[in-house]
């Protein structure tokens, strides 16, 4: 059996809500069974979570075709790395959605990089406008500063900040996606923003 055999097209429909306690336990059981090579368990996990995973991917990449590709890639990654899931560290849904979010952010960065290459080529082949060139250089430097600053955050801070400011989620939604209390999510977001402010020298 190949990797693609157990990842079916993403179903239509609205993203699913957060699983209940019983559902969360069932998802954890399915993921542990998948780690033992149980393809039927993984298929059931996919059916139970794929709409929600696709919804998260779509909110990050803002493109349905890219969101579907990201979702498929995430489930392939989840199948391959299912043995790494540790229920003591969080829910199966949270573990899976973290993979989806990481894949979605990678896709956004890849698209942005391709766009930047195209824009660079266009600038280099167009007549030089010194004012526009200066503005573009400044914008590029600022974007690099933000990326470098975000990279210095802890994993939990970076996840919370990226979901809030790149993914467009509310604090409550971030808490649900990360499977943590609302106060914990707010603390991670606040601490991450304070860290970014200090690193970038922004006045409070």
N, C-alpha and C positions, 0 to 999 in steps of 0.2 A: 504493500500500500504506500502511495506517495503522500507527501505533505498536503497536496491540494485536495486529496480525496475527501478529507473531513472538514473542508471549509466551503460552504455553499454560499450562493449569492445572498447579500444582505436583504432581509425582508422589508417590504414597504411598511409604512406606518409610523406613528409618532414614537419617539424614544420612550423606553420603559422607565418607570420610576424606580426608586431605590428598593431593593428586595427587603421583605420582612425578615424577622428573626429566623423563622422556619425556612424561608427560601434561602437566606444567607447560608444556613447550615447545609442545605441541600447542594448549593453551588460549591461549597468547600468540599463536600463529599465527591461531587462529580469531578472536580479538578484533581483531587487526590487519586481517583480511579483512572483518570486520563494519564496521570503520571506513571501509572502501571501499564500503560498501553491500551486502555479500554477505549476503543474508538467510539462506541455507542454512547459512553458517558460524555465524551468530548462533544459529540454531536448534540446531545441534550443540553450541555452547557452553552453551546453556540446558539441553539434555538432560544434559550432563556435570556440571553444577554446581548445578542447581536444588534437588535434595534437600538438599545441604549448605547452600545459602543459606537454604532454608526452616527447616532445623534451627537455624541461628544466629538467625533472626528469632524463632522460637518461644521460644528460651531467653531472649531479651530482653523480648518483649512478654507472654509467658505466656498467650497466647490464640490458639488455632488459626486462627480467622477473621481476626483482625488480622494474624497472622503470614503468612497467604496473601496478604492485601492488600499488606502491606509488601514481600513478595517480588516480586509483580507490579510494584509501583511501582519497585523497585530495578532490575529488568531493563529497564523502559522508560527509566529514567534512564541505565542502562549503554549501551543502544542509541544514545540521543541524544548521549551524551558519549564514545562509544568512540574518537573521534579524539584524546582527551586521554590515552589510555593510553600510558605510556612504560615499555617493558620494562626499561629501564636503572634504573628506580626501584623495581621490585618485580615480583612475579608477577601474572599475570592474575587468578588466584584471589584473591590478597590484595587487589588493586584492587577486584574485584567485591564481596568480602565487606565491605570498608570501606564501600562504598555501602549494602549491606544493613544493616550495623550502624548507620550514620548515620540511615537511614530508620526503623529500629526504635526508636532512641532518640527520634527526633522524634515517633513515634507514641506512645510512653510518655509523653512530655512533654505531648502534645496531650490524651491521655486524662486525665492528672493535672490539667491545666488545667481541663478540662471538669468533672471531679470536684470540683475546688476551687471552681468557680463554683456548682455545685449545693450544696456544703456551706456556702458563703457565704450563698446565698439561704436555706437552711434555718436558719442561725443568725440571720439578720436578721429572719426571720418567726416565730421561736420566742421564748418568754419568756426574758428575759435572765438568765443565770446568770453572775455576775461571775467566779467561780473558773474555770469552763470557758472563758469568753471569754479570760481571761488566758493559760491554758494553750495555747489554739489560736493566739493571737497569737505566743507564744513559739516554738511549733513552726514557724509560718510564717516567722518571722525566721531561725530556724536553717536551714531548708531554703534560704532565699534566700542565706544566707552560704555554704552548700556550693556552690550553683550558681555564685555569683559567683567563688568560689575556683577551681572546676574550669575556669571560662572563662579563667583567667589562665595555665593550663598551656600548654606547647607542644603542637602537634598530635600528636606522637608520644607524649608523656606522657599526654595526655588520652585517646587511643585505648586505650592500655594500661590505664590506671586504670579507664576505663568498662567495658572488657571484663572486667576482674577483679572489680570491685566492683558494677557494675550488671548485667553479663551473667552473672556467676557462674562464669567460666572459671578454670581453673588456670593457673599460669605457663606450663606446657608447652603448653597449648591456645592461650594468647595468642600464644606464639612461633609456633605453626603458623599461626594465623589471620593474623598480621601478616607471615608469611614472613621472620622474623628469627631469629638464633640465640637459644637459651634465655637465655644471659647478657645479651644485649642487651635482651630483654623484661623480665628481672628488674631491670635497671638503670633502664629507663624507668618501671617501676612504682614502684621505690624512690624515684627522684628526684621523681616526681610526688607521692608521699605526703609526702615531706619538704617539698616546696613547699606542699602543702595544710596541713600541720601548722603551718608558719611563718606562713602567711597567717591561719589561724584561731586562732593563739595557743594551740595545744594543747601541753601540757607533754610533753616526750619521756620 
